Amino acid sequence: MKKVFLFLCLTTCALNSNAQVQLDDFGRIILNAYLSDDLAIPTEARNLLLTKLNQITSNNGMGGSHANPRFIISANVNVGTKDIIPGPPQMIAQNLEITLFVGDAITNTLFANTTLSVKGVGTNENKAFIEAFKTINPKNKEVIMILEEGKTKIVNYYSTNCDFIINEAQILVKQEKYHEAIYQLSLVPDVCKDCYFRCLDTLTQIYQQQIDADCKVKFKEAKVTWAAAQNPVGAEKTGDILITINPMATCQPEISEFIKIIDAKLKADERARWQFKMKQYADKISAQKEQVRIAEEKSKRDDLYRETQSQREAIAQDKQSQRNFELDKIRVSAYRDVAMVYAKNQPKKVTYNNIYWR
């Protein structure tokens, strides 16, 4: 097989950097379409080939944004024969071998590959390439096979490296890089069930640490703001800060006492706007608590239903069925919100170092 050398530098990333990070990009296996700058084909043909790679991943449920750039699908093109057909008009006919690769771009590990033989005829070389690339079928059984093989090896990667992934996240937490830690753990696909749920439990702890740390900073800022201007204007500025604090932060009792102090300080005719703002915040807390209560109740009903179906022993043996899935849904949504914001704020260019596959 022909050698394939992929080198991606900071200023020449061929990943789909225009794609928007979506919530559902987390918890899934995603392959990023990538073509090396060393691939010597005309620009228009290159763009079509990149589009074909994206079609392959999206049509097979593995498409997405650059949320997780680790795993890629790439291609190399070799011209087998090139014939000039006399005109008019003169035509160029090319027989091509397109080798598709799926792998880990960070560890330089090739997971799977296959070679497709295609032919294209056009009035120039660019059009001949384009006509050849048009014949690539995203549902080709050989293409699907390498995607499935790649998916299996990605699942194996997370399964065998789960301890390392969690430890790395804990190191980031010690450095107070909560958002990055949440992002890294959120990338674990839910098909990797054991690792996914282990990371979910770790995410619960880290997320609480993150919102508590955020609360500490904002609460301090709120107290400084109020101390500087203990009047209606100062109260409104303080309220603007307080309402950005996560309702589930453990500092809520302190905030409640602080709100009472401000409330008592203001004159009766000055309290209206302040109390309205704080009512909005209280409603936000109540809504989140109600959401959790409903989730808990649904989980209890689901457990009762399963037990009435004579599955008591099976449930006891199945750790996964013991989880409160409704609460997990709420948590996962919150964690992925944080991960999505982190991903969107990262540079759109990604550095791969000397990927060399044979």
CORKA-V941707 format. One record per run of one state. SS is the DSSP state (h for helix, s for strand, l for the rest). FROM is the first residue (numbers start at 1). LEN is the number of residues. If there is no record, write none. Layout:
SS_FROM_LEN / SS_FROM_LEN
//
This chain:
l_1_3 / s_4_5 / l_9_14 / h_23_3 / l_26_6 / s_32_3 / l_35_8 / h_43_17 / l_60_11 / s_71_15 / l_86_5 / s_91_14 / l_105_4 / s_109_14 / l_123_2 / h_125_10 / l_135_6 / h_141_20 / l_161_1 / h_162_13 / l_175_3 / h_178_9 / l_187_6 / h_193_36 / l_229_3 / h_232_11 / l_243_9 / h_252_14 / l_266_2 / h_268_41 / l_309_3 / h_312_6 / l_318_2 / h_320_3 / l_323_2 / h_325_20 / l_345_7 / s_352_6 / l_358_1
//
